[in-house]
């Protein structure tokens, strides 16, 4: 996927599942790191190693687990970070969501290609649900549809946190009548 697709779908997913803007921002920042780290590790040979070592889920999952365990499995709260109450837990939770963004990046790449599963040097797991564009940084129709669906579902989940089903249906009816 392109960087735009990773950022949009990861941020929407985390916002929809947690309801925390801070967690969504942290996952946004981690959502393109597996690709960025290829430049740090491999430089000009980046394309030769694309979606191999940096796209192996095991190190990211271990780092996320350690961070979330240190945080006490909480969702970060900006108010706690500002006034210092339990700030160390929120910092660990922010790091955990950053690594969760890396994991979501790998999962999203598995939708349109292959990523390593058991061996970090071999790309062997993937679904190929849609094809990528030939142009760098341009989203294909399949990627646009994937991102729109994931963002729509995630925003629906986010809205359901603040509406009961009855109030949501009344909101939809009133919206329909106003159109």
N, C-alpha and C positions, 0 to 999 in steps of 0.2 A: 504494500500500500504506500501511498504518498504520505509525506509528513502531515499534510492537512487532514487527510483521512484518519491517521492515527490520533492526532490531537482532538479532532471533533468527536470521534466515537468513544475514545477513552474517557475524555472529560465528561461527556454526557452519561456514560455508563456509571462512573463513580458518583456523579452528582445524583443520578436517579436511585442508586442503591443505598447511598449513605445519607443523602440530604445535606451534606456538608460542602460548602463552597471551598473551604480550605483544603479538604481532602481532594476535591476535584482539581484544584489548582496544582497541588503537588503531583497528582497523577498526570496532569497535562505536561508538567516539566519532565517527568520520567518517560513519557510516551514515545519519545523519539531517541532516547539515549542508546538503545542497542545499535541503531544505525550510526549514531554519532561516535560511539566508542570504537567502531571499526576504523574510522579515520585516525583515532588516537593510537590504536594498536598496530594497524597495518599500513597507514599512509597511502601511498600511491597504489599499493597492491590490494586496496580495499575490495575491489570488485571480485578478485580471485577468492576471497574468503567471505563474501557476502552471505548472510544467513547461515553461518556455521557456528563458530565458537561464541560469538556475542549473542546469538539467538538460541542458545541452549538454555532451557528453562530452569535447570537445577540451581545454578548460582543465584539467580534472581529470586527464586522461591525460598532458598535458604536465608538470604539477606532479608527478605520481606518477613519471613517467619520470626527471625531474631528480633527485628524491629518491633513487630506487633506484640511479641511476647514481652519485651522490655516495656512496652507502652501499657501493658495490661489489657490488650485487645479493645482499645477505645478508638473512637473517631476523634480527630483533633478538633479543638475548640479555640478559636482565635482569642476569645476573652481571657481564657486561662493563660495563653501565651503572653498577652499584654500585661496582665497584673501579676504574673508569676506564680499563681496557684497551680501546683502540679505541672509546671511548665515542662519539666524534663519528660514527663509521660507524653505530652503533646508533641514535643520535638521528635521523640521516637516514633510516634504515630505518623507524623508528617513524612519521616524517612520511609516508613513502611508503605505509605501510599505512593511515594515516589517509585519504590521498587515494584509495587503493584502495577504502576503504569508501564514499567518495563515488561512485566509478565503479560499484560494485555496487548502490548505491541507484538509480542511473539505469537499470541493466540490469533490476533488479527492477520498477521502475515501467513499463518497456516490456512486461512480462508482462501488466499489467492496464490499460494505457492507451497513450497515445502520448507520445513524447519527441522532441526535435529531433535531426536527424542532420547534415545539411549546413548548414542555416540555423538559427541559434540563436533566431530569433523565431517559428519555425513548427514545431509538433509534427506530425511526419509519419511516424514509425516506431513501430510497436507491434504486439503480437500479440493482445491482448484475450483471454487464456486464461481469465481469471476476472473476475467483476464485484466491485466494491467495495460495502461496506455503505453505506446512506444515512446512518447515524449516524456522527458524527465520533468517531474513536478506537476504533470497534468493528470487529473483524475479521469479514469475511464467511466463509461456508463455503468458498468457493473459495480465499480467502487462507489460511485455517487449513490446508486440505489442501496448498497450495503450501508453506507454511512447514514443516509436519510432514514432508513428503517431502524438502525440501532439508536440514532438520536431520537426519533419519534417514540420508540418504545421506552427509552430511558426517561424522556421528559414526561411521558404518561405515568411512569412509576414515581417520578418526583412529585407530580401533581397529586397522585393518590395518597401521598403522605399527609397532605393538608386538606383533603376532601374525603368525606365518607361517600359511599356509592350513591346515596340519595342526594346529597348536596351536589355531587358532581353531575348527576343526571339533570338536576334542576338548573345548574349552571349551563349545561349544554343546550337545554330547551330554551332558556332565556337568550342564549347567544344565537340560536337558530331563529328565534322570533325577531331579534333585533336586526337580522340581515335582510 
